[in-house]
Amino acid sequence: MIEKLGSQIRNYFSTVPYIIGYVGRVFVSAVFFFVREKAARKILIMQLLFTYIEALKLVIIVSIALGSAIYIAGYSFLLSIGQAPLIYKLLVIIICQELGPILIAFIVTARSATAIATELAGMVVSHQIESYVATGVDPIGHLVAPRFIGVTLSVFFLNIYFSLCGLIGPAIVSQIIHPASAAGYFDGVFACVTPTILVVSAIKSLLFGMIISIIATYYGFNVERASTEVPVAGIQAVGKSFFGIIIVEVAVVALQVML
């Protein structure tokens, strides 16, 4: 049993150098993407269309619903203990800093990580990747870099939309339940929006986008020849992306507390 466990650990860590090299290649290809890969810009546009534009409606609905629920329930509770003004700080922290980035990352993972992993896995199984290599086209620069850039930018901008709608929506919805001064609401909200909250939210969204795109493309390429491996690649991409998002979330929160 000990020998088997040691063998599994050794095999797991034996892939670490390859993963590090793959991540490095992705970052280098992304940096030089707009200079070298003009033919792949259509892939970037299509990735932005699928991951960003087509997800906007869902993000707006979810953000307004969650923001309104947090504001209405939180305001009623805080009002009962005489701390109603704290609702603005609570709403900003939850929507902008904590809930927004991680929820957007989960939505993008569910929608895009599976699609990217299965698409690339299908290309490997059908020998399209070999054709790219045979004709002198770098698969990392042509296929991975535009998806890396597209997913990362999509998560970043979707997080901005989520924060805006999650803060503006409660002002509209709350007028139906208990009408109050909209000016007072926005004054309270914007007074609680600090540069630290905005920076942390932006960093989280960028890191989450990078993690999702790298994991999805890695598992898409990490198939052999069997077509049955294609859906497995999609499942692995989603599961590992969720795990990576949670790890980064915990690390950022811990670092923020220490600083």
C-alpha positions as CSV (number, residue, x, y, z in Angstrom):
1,M,0.0,0.0,0.0
2,I,2.8,2.4,0.9
3,E,4.6,1.6,-2.3
4,K,1.5,2.2,-4.4
5,L,0.9,5.5,-2.6
6,G,4.5,6.6,-3.1
7,S,4.2,5.7,-6.8
8,Q,1.1,7.8,-7.2
9,I,2.7,10.8,-5.5
10,R,5.8,10.4,-7.7
11,N,3.7,10.2,-10.8
12,Y,1.7,13.3,-9.8
13,F,4.7,15.4,-9.2
14,S,6.5,14.2,-12.3
15,T,4.1,16.3,-14.3
16,V,4.9,19.5,-12.4
17,P,7.8,20.6,-14.7
18,Y,5.6,20.0,-17.8
19,I,2.8,22.1,-16.2
20,I,5.2,24.9,-15.3
21,G,6.6,24.9,-18.9
22,Y,3.1,24.9,-20.3
23,V,2.0,27.9,-18.2
24,G,5.2,29.7,-19.2
25,R,4.5,29.1,-22.9
26,V,0.9,30.3,-22.5
27,F,2.0,33.6,-20.9
28,V,4.8,34.2,-23.5
29,S,2.4,33.5,-26.4
30,A,-0.3,35.8,-24.9
31,V,2.2,38.6,-24.5
32,F,3.2,38.4,-28.2
33,F,-0.2,37.4,-29.5
34,F,-1.2,40.7,-31.1
35,V,2.1,40.9,-32.9
36,R,2.5,37.4,-34.2
37,E,-0.8,35.7,-34.3
38,K,-2.9,37.9,-36.6
39,A,-4.8,34.9,-38.1
40,A,-5.9,33.8,-34.6
41,R,-7.6,37.1,-33.8
42,K,-10.9,35.7,-35.1
43,I,-10.6,33.0,-32.4
44,L,-10.2,35.7,-29.8
45,I,-13.3,37.5,-31.0
46,M,-15.3,34.3,-31.0
47,Q,-14.1,33.5,-27.5
48,L,-15.1,37.0,-26.3
49,L,-18.5,36.6,-28.0
50,F,-19.2,33.3,-26.3
51,T,-17.7,33.9,-22.9
52,Y,-18.5,37.6,-22.4
53,I,-21.3,38.8,-24.6
54,E,-23.6,35.8,-24.4
55,A,-23.2,35.6,-20.6
56,L,-24.1,39.2,-20.0
57,K,-27.9,38.6,-19.7
58,L,-27.4,35.8,-17.2
59,V,-24.9,37.9,-15.2
60,I,-27.2,40.9,-15.1
61,I,-30.2,38.9,-13.9
62,V,-28.2,37.0,-11.2
63,S,-26.4,40.1,-9.9
64,I,-29.6,42.2,-9.6
65,A,-31.4,39.3,-7.9
66,L,-28.6,38.6,-5.4
67,G,-27.9,42.2,-4.7
68,S,-31.5,42.9,-4.0
69,A,-31.9,39.8,-1.8
70,I,-28.8,40.8,0.2
71,Y,-29.9,44.4,0.6
72,I,-33.5,43.6,1.6
73,A,-32.7,40.8,4.0
74,G,-29.6,42.5,5.4
75,Y,-31.4,45.8,5.9
76,S,-34.2,44.3,7.8
77,F,-31.9,42.4,10.1
78,L,-29.5,45.4,10.7
79,L,-32.4,47.7,11.2
80,S,-33.7,45.4,14.0
81,I,-30.4,45.8,15.9
82,G,-30.0,49.5,15.2
83,Q,-27.1,49.1,12.7
84,A,-28.9,49.9,9.4
85,P,-26.1,52.0,7.9
86,L,-23.8,49.0,7.9
87,I,-25.9,47.5,5.0
88,Y,-24.0,49.6,2.5
89,K,-20.6,48.3,3.6
90,L,-21.9,44.8,3.7
91,L,-23.4,45.0,0.3
92,V,-20.2,46.4,-1.3
93,I,-18.0,43.8,0.3
94,I,-20.2,40.9,-0.7
95,I,-21.0,42.0,-4.2
96,C,-17.8,43.7,-5.3
97,Q,-15.1,41.9,-3.4
98,E,-16.2,38.4,-2.4
99,L,-19.3,37.1,-4.2
100,G,-18.9,38.9,-7.6
101,P,-15.5,37.5,-8.7
102,I,-16.0,33.9,-7.5
103,L,-19.6,33.7,-8.8
104,I,-18.5,35.0,-12.2
105,A,-15.6,32.5,-12.2
106,F,-18.1,29.6,-11.5
107,I,-20.4,30.8,-14.3
108,V,-17.6,31.1,-16.8
109,T,-16.2,27.7,-15.7
110,A,-19.6,26.0,-16.2
111,R,-20.1,27.6,-19.6
112,S,-16.6,28.0,-21.2
113,A,-14.2,25.6,-19.5
114,T,-16.2,22.5,-20.7
115,A,-16.5,24.0,-24.2
116,I,-12.8,24.8,-24.5
117,A,-11.6,21.5,-23.1
118,T,-13.9,19.4,-25.3
119,E,-13.2,21.4,-28.4
120,L,-9.4,21.1,-28.0
121,A,-9.7,17.4,-27.0
122,G,-11.7,16.8,-30.2
123,M,-9.0,18.4,-32.3
124,V,-6.4,16.2,-30.7
125,V,-8.3,13.0,-31.3
126,S,-9.1,14.0,-34.9
127,H,-5.4,14.8,-35.5
128,Q,-6.0,18.5,-36.2
129,I,-3.3,19.5,-33.8
130,E,-0.8,17.3,-35.6
131,S,-1.8,19.1,-38.8
132,Y,-1.0,22.5,-37.2
133,V,2.4,21.3,-36.1
134,A,3.1,19.7,-39.5
135,T,2.4,23.1,-41.2
136,G,4.6,25.0,-38.8
137,V,1.8,26.6,-36.8
138,D,2.3,26.7,-33.0
139,P,-0.9,25.3,-31.3
140,I,-0.1,27.3,-28.1
141,G,0.1,30.6,-29.9
142,H,-2.8,29.9,-32.4
143,L,-5.3,28.1,-30.2
144,V,-4.4,28.6,-26.5
145,A,-3.3,32.3,-26.4
146,P,-6.6,33.7,-27.8
147,R,-8.7,31.6,-25.5
148,F,-6.4,32.6,-22.5
149,I,-6.8,36.3,-23.3
150,G,-10.5,36.0,-24.2
151,V,-11.5,34.1,-21.0
152,T,-9.4,36.4,-18.7
153,L,-10.8,39.6,-20.2
154,S,-14.3,38.1,-20.1
155,V,-14.1,37.3,-16.4
156,F,-12.7,40.7,-15.7
157,F,-15.4,42.7,-17.5
158,L,-18.2,40.4,-16.4
159,N,-17.1,41.1,-12.8
160,I,-17.4,44.8,-13.5
161,Y,-21.0,44.3,-14.8
162,F,-21.9,42.1,-11.9
163,S,-20.7,44.7,-9.4
164,L,-22.5,47.6,-11.1
165,C,-25.8,45.8,-11.5
166,G,-25.5,44.2,-8.0
167,L,-25.2,47.7,-6.5
168,I,-27.6,49.6,-8.7
169,G,-30.3,46.9,-8.8
170,P,-31.2,47.0,-5.1
171,A,-31.9,50.7,-5.4
172,I,-34.6,50.0,-8.0
173,V,-36.1,46.8,-6.4
174,S,-36.2,48.2,-2.9
175,Q,-38.5,51.1,-4.1
176,I,-41.2,48.5,-4.6
177,I,-40.9,47.0,-1.1
178,H,-40.1,50.0,1.1
179,P,-39.6,53.2,-0.9
180,A,-36.6,55.2,0.3
181,S,-34.4,58.0,-1.0
182,A,-32.3,56.8,-4.0
183,A,-29.8,59.6,-3.4
184,G,-29.2,58.4,0.1
185,Y,-28.8,54.9,-1.1
186,F,-26.2,55.8,-3.6
187,D,-24.4,58.1,-1.2
188,G,-24.1,55.3,1.3
189,V,-22.9,52.8,-1.3
190,F,-20.3,54.9,-3.0
191,A,-18.9,56.0,0.3
192,C,-18.1,52.4,1.1
193,V,-16.4,51.7,-2.3
194,T,-12.7,52.0,-1.5
195,P,-9.7,51.5,-3.8
196,T,-8.7,48.4,-1.9
197,I,-12.0,46.7,-2.6
198,L,-11.7,47.6,-6.3
199,V,-8.1,46.4,-6.6
200,V,-8.8,43.1,-4.8
201,S,-11.9,42.5,-7.0
202,A,-9.9,43.2,-10.1
203,I,-7.0,40.9,-9.1
204,K,-9.3,38.1,-8.2
205,S,-11.2,38.3,-11.5
206,L,-7.9,38.3,-13.5
207,L,-6.5,35.4,-11.6
208,F,-9.7,33.4,-11.9
209,G,-9.8,34.0,-15.7
210,M,-6.2,32.8,-16.1
211,I,-6.8,29.7,-14.0
212,I,-9.9,28.7,-15.9
213,S,-8.3,29.2,-19.4
214,I,-5.1,27.5,-18.5
215,I,-6.7,24.5,-16.9
216,A,-9.3,24.1,-19.7
217,T,-6.7,24.2,-22.4
218,Y,-4.3,22.0,-20.5
219,Y,-6.8,19.2,-20.1
220,G,-8.0,19.7,-23.6
221,F,-4.6,18.9,-24.9
222,N,-4.0,16.2,-22.3
223,V,-5.9,13.4,-24.2
224,E,-4.6,10.5,-26.2
225,R,-6.4,9.0,-29.1
226,A,-9.8,7.6,-27.8
227,S,-12.9,9.7,-28.5
228,T,-14.2,8.6,-25.0
229,E,-11.5,10.9,-23.5
230,V,-13.2,14.0,-24.9
231,P,-16.0,14.3,-22.3
232,V,-13.6,13.2,-19.6
233,A,-11.4,16.2,-20.4
234,G,-14.4,18.5,-20.0
235,I,-15.3,17.1,-16.7
236,Q,-11.7,17.3,-15.4
237,A,-11.4,20.9,-16.6
238,V,-14.5,22.0,-14.7
239,G,-13.5,20.1,-11.5
240,K,-9.9,21.3,-11.5
241,S,-11.0,24.9,-12.3
242,F,-13.4,24.9,-9.3
243,F,-10.6,23.6,-7.1
244,G,-8.1,26.2,-8.4
245,I,-10.6,29.1,-8.0
246,I,-11.3,28.1,-4.3
247,I,-7.6,27.8,-3.6
248,V,-6.8,31.2,-5.1
249,E,-9.8,32.8,-3.2
250,V,-8.5,31.4,0.1
251,A,-5.0,32.6,-0.7
252,V,-6.0,36.1,-1.6
253,V,-8.3,36.5,1.5
254,A,-5.5,35.1,3.7
255,L,-2.9,37.5,2.1
256,Q,-5.3,40.4,2.5
257,V,-5.8,39.6,6.2
258,M,-2.1,39.4,6.8
259,L,-1.4,42.7,5.1
